Amino acid sequence: MPLISISNLGSDLADMYVLSTLRDIWRDMGLQVEVGKEYAKDADLCILHHDLTRLDPSALPEAPKGVPVLNARVLDISKRSYSSLRVLPGDAWDGPVIVKTDLNAFGRPEQNRTGRLPLLQRGRRRLAKTDWRLARMLPKQTYPVLNSVKQVPGWVWERDDLLVERFMPEREGKYYCQRGCLFFGEASYGYRIYSTHPTVKTGTMEKYDYLDKIPPEIEAQRREMGFDFGKFDYVEHDGRAILLDANKTPTFRGDRKSERITRLAKAVEGYL
């Protein structure tokens, strides 16, 4: 049977990852799947799954000659590399703004690799829970929303690990909304999550529904960025989709054998 080789930074895939779910379905389909830092020499398909924002091409494993590598071109998913909402000092934007980390997932994967924060940093993180401006550090796992650019602290502009974006939420009644799409090869599905909190994520979600179509703007950005597999978050304004976040190692909560996930898993046949 065909062998799928996954290059992962750890010896195995954590259950939280979508690719862990797909791997289990592939094995149920009778496919062989191996996970390790290096690619298997007899692999029929390779998948790059390194949960870091930026990858050094010289440090990546070499795939067997002629074997396709999914997401091989996705080496930088920093928000600065694709954000269309970024605000710079002096820009004529007079609406609300949101302060974000340039690194994916609040920079957690990078922090996990460097180990525990120094004592001073841990103290600043505790202070950030009540006064992030004074702490000169964003609150843990959230992005501050400010009424205007004038409220952005000066130290934010000086740091290259942060960026400021126009805050353009999608609204429906009392809810803030965010759309997303999960895709693998030719298969995908979309969804919309709702929250009364300005920063919409699964932790603040109050309800959700599924979407029938992925906007052409999102499909075009996926092709431009070289994604074979991943998750995009976006909002829609005036019929136009605006990308908020691109993730090449998405995580998953839900039914690991749902029809939607199974459809993504079966799309691997298009590569074998």
C-alpha positions in Angstrom: 0.0 0.0 0.0 1.2 3.6 -0.6 3.3 5.2 2.2 2.6 8.7 3.5 5.6 10.2 5.3 5.0 13.2 7.6 7.9 15.3 8.7 7.0 16.6 12.2 9.2 18.4 14.8 8.3 15.8 17.4 8.5 12.1 17.3 4.7 11.9 16.9 1.7 14.1 16.1 -0.2 15.5 19.1 -3.9 14.6 19.0 -4.8 18.3 18.8 -3.6 18.6 15.2 -5.9 18.1 12.2 -3.2 16.0 10.6 -3.4 13.6 13.5 -7.0 13.0 12.7 -6.3 12.6 9.0 -3.5 10.1 9.8 -5.9 7.9 11.7 -8.4 7.9 8.9 -5.7 7.2 6.4 -4.6 4.1 8.4 -8.3 3.0 8.6 -8.3 3.3 4.8 -5.4 0.8 4.6 -2.7 3.4 3.9 0.7 3.3 5.6 1.6 6.5 7.5 4.9 7.2 9.2 5.7 10.3 11.4 9.2 11.5 12.1 11.6 14.4 11.6 13.0 12.8 8.3 11.0 11.5 5.4 10.9 7.8 4.8 13.1 6.8 1.9 10.3 4.7 0.3 7.6 7.3 0.7 5.0 7.8 -2.0 3.9 11.2 -0.6 5.5 13.5 1.9 3.9 16.2 4.1 5.8 19.0 5.8 4.2 19.6 9.2 6.5 21.9 11.2 4.6 24.0 13.7 6.7 27.2 13.4 5.9 30.5 11.8 9.1 30.7 9.7 11.1 27.7 8.4 14.7 27.7 7.3 14.8 25.8 3.9 18.3 24.6 4.6 17.1 22.8 7.8 14.3 20.9 6.2 14.5 17.2 5.5 15.1 16.0 1.9 12.3 14.0 0.3 12.9 11.1 -2.0 13.6 12.2 -5.6 10.4 12.7 -7.5 8.1 12.4 -4.5 5.6 15.3 -4.0 5.9 17.2 -0.7 2.7 18.9 0.5 3.1 22.5 1.8 6.8 22.5 0.7 6.4 26.1 -0.4 4.8 27.4 2.8 7.9 28.6 4.7 6.7 31.9 6.2 3.2 32.5 7.6 4.0 35.6 9.6 1.1 38.0 9.5 3.3 40.7 8.0 3.8 38.5 4.9 0.1 38.5 3.9 -1.8 41.1 6.0 -3.9 43.5 3.9 -5.1 45.4 7.0 -1.8 46.5 8.5 -1.6 50.0 9.8 1.6 52.0 10.0 2.3 55.2 12.0 1.0 58.2 10.0 -1.6 56.2 8.1 -5.0 57.9 7.6 -7.0 55.2 9.3 -9.3 56.7 12.0 -11.2 53.6 13.0 -10.5 50.9 15.6 -7.4 48.8 15.5 -6.2 45.5 16.8 -2.7 44.7 18.1 -1.4 41.3 17.1 1.7 39.1 17.3 3.5 38.7 13.9 4.1 35.0 14.8 1.3 32.5 14.3 -0.7 31.2 17.2 0.5 34.0 19.6 4.0 32.7 19.1 3.3 29.7 21.4 5.1 27.1 19.2 8.3 29.2 19.2 8.1 29.8 23.0 7.5 26.1 23.6 10.8 25.3 21.9 12.8 27.9 23.8 11.5 26.7 27.2 10.1 28.5 30.2 10.1 32.3 30.2 12.7 34.0 32.4 11.5 35.3 35.8 11.2 38.9 34.7 9.2 37.9 31.6 6.9 35.8 33.8 6.3 38.8 36.0 5.5 41.0 33.1 3.0 38.3 31.8 1.2 38.4 35.1 1.0 42.2 35.0 -0.3 42.0 31.4 -3.5 40.4 32.6 -4.4 43.7 34.2 -2.3 46.3 32.4 -0.7 45.1 29.2 0.4 48.7 28.3 2.4 49.0 31.5 3.8 45.4 31.1 4.8 46.2 27.6 3.5 42.8 26.6 0.2 41.6 25.1 -2.2 39.7 27.3 -1.8 36.0 27.0 -3.6 34.5 24.0 -5.7 37.5 23.2 -5.3 40.6 21.0 -6.2 44.1 22.4 -8.7 46.1 20.4 -8.3 49.9 20.6 -10.7 52.7 19.5 -8.0 54.4 17.4 -4.4 54.4 16.3 -3.8 57.2 18.8 -4.3 54.7 21.7 -1.5 52.3 20.4 1.4 52.6 22.8 4.6 53.8 21.3 6.6 50.7 22.2 4.3 48.6 20.0 5.4 50.4 16.8 9.1 49.8 17.8 8.8 46.0 17.9 9.0 43.8 14.8 7.2 40.9 16.6 4.0 42.9 16.7 1.8 44.6 14.2 -1.3 46.8 14.2 -4.2 46.1 11.9 -7.5 47.8 11.1 -10.1 46.2 13.2 -12.9 45.3 10.7 -15.1 42.7 12.4 -18.0 41.1 10.6 -21.2 41.7 12.6 -24.6 40.0 12.8 -26.8 41.5 15.4 -25.1 41.3 18.8 -22.4 38.9 17.4 -19.0 39.4 16.1 -18.4 36.8 13.4 -15.4 35.1 11.8 -15.3 32.7 8.9 -12.9 29.9 8.3 -12.1 27.2 5.8 -10.2 23.9 6.3 -8.7 22.3 3.2 -6.7 19.4 2.0 -5.9 19.1 -1.7 -9.1 19.5 -3.7 -11.4 19.0 -0.7 -12.5 21.8 1.7 -15.3 23.0 4.0 -16.2 26.3 5.5 -17.7 27.5 8.7 -18.7 30.7 10.5 -18.4 31.1 14.3 -20.1 33.7 16.4 -19.1 35.4 19.6 -20.1 38.5 21.7 -16.4 39.0 22.3 -14.6 41.2 19.7 -11.8 38.7 19.2 -13.6 35.6 17.9 -12.0 32.2 18.4 -13.1 28.8 19.5 -12.6 29.7 23.1 -15.1 32.6 22.9 -17.5 30.9 20.4 -21.2 30.8 21.3 -22.5 29.2 18.2 -21.5 28.2 14.6 -22.7 27.1 11.3 -21.2 25.6 8.1 -20.7 27.3 4.8 -21.3 25.9 1.4 -18.7 27.8 -0.6 -15.2 29.2 -0.1 -14.8 32.7 -1.6 -12.6 33.0 -4.7 -10.4 35.6 -3.0 -9.5 33.0 -0.3 -8.9 30.3 -2.9 -6.7 32.6 -4.8 -4.6 33.5 -1.7 -4.3 29.8 -0.9 -2.7 29.2 -4.4 -0.5 32.3 -4.2 0.9 31.2 -0.8 1.5 27.6 -1.9 -0.9 25.9 0.6 -1.8 22.3 -0.1 -3.2 21.8 3.4 -4.2 24.2 6.2 -6.8 26.6 7.6 -7.6 30.2 6.7 -9.6 32.6 8.9 -11.3 35.5 7.2 -14.2 38.0 7.3 -16.4 39.3 4.6 -17.2 43.0 3.9 -19.3 44.2 1.0 -19.1 40.8 -0.6 -15.3 40.7 -0.4 -13.3 38.2 1.7 -10.4 39.5 3.8 -7.8 37.0 5.1 -7.0 37.3 8.8 -5.0 34.3 9.6 -3.2 31.5 7.6 -2.2 28.3 9.4 -0.3 25.3 8.0 -0.5 23.2 11.1 -4.2 23.7 12.2 -5.7 22.1 15.3 -9.1 20.6 15.6 -11.9 20.1 18.1 -14.9 18.0 17.2 -15.9 14.7 15.7 -12.8 13.0 14.4 -14.8 10.8 12.0 -17.3 13.4 10.7 -18.3 13.4 7.1 -16.4 16.7 6.5 -13.2 15.5 8.0 -13.5 12.1 6.2 -13.9 14.0 2.9 -10.7 15.9 3.6 -8.8 12.7 4.4 -10.0 11.0 1.2 -8.6 13.9 -0.9 -5.2 12.4 -0.3 -6.0 9.9 -3.1 -5.5 12.7 -5.5 -1.8 12.7 -4.7 -1.2 8.9 -4.7 
